[in-house]
């Protein structure tokens, strides 16, 4: 029989709940504050990513690999975001000069 997860191992579920609450607030409020979308999705993503680690579902070798190379992954994600912004700027139409 499967062993039940201990309560401290389930803290990522709290992150998911907060994220869902933010998204529901965005969807159900009359004002539709879109600034809630990014934090809501960030909380949900963090919770979903962290849960397998806290439950011990990720093999120790993978955890060691991630612990070693997470700064490189972080830098690559930042570089990809920067390249995306630069590409969009290059593709943007040139503003036409104003006629006097």
C-alpha positions, 0 to 999 in steps of 0.5 A: 500500500502506498504511503501517504505524503507528510504534510510538510512535503505538500507545501508546493500545493499551497503555491498552486492554490495561491496561483489558482486563486490569483487566476480566478480573481482575474477571471471573476472580477469585474475589473479584469486586472491582467497584472494577476496573470503572471504571478498566478501562472508563476505560483502554479508553475513553481508548485507543479515543478516543486511537488515531485521533488518534495515527494521524492519522485525525482531520482537522486541522480537527477536532483544532483544534476539539477543542483549542479547545473541550475545556474547554466539553465537560468542563464540560458533561459535569460539569454533566450528571453533577451534574444526574443526581445532583440528579434522583436525589435529588429522585426518592428517597423521603422517609425516614419519621420514626421513631416513638418 
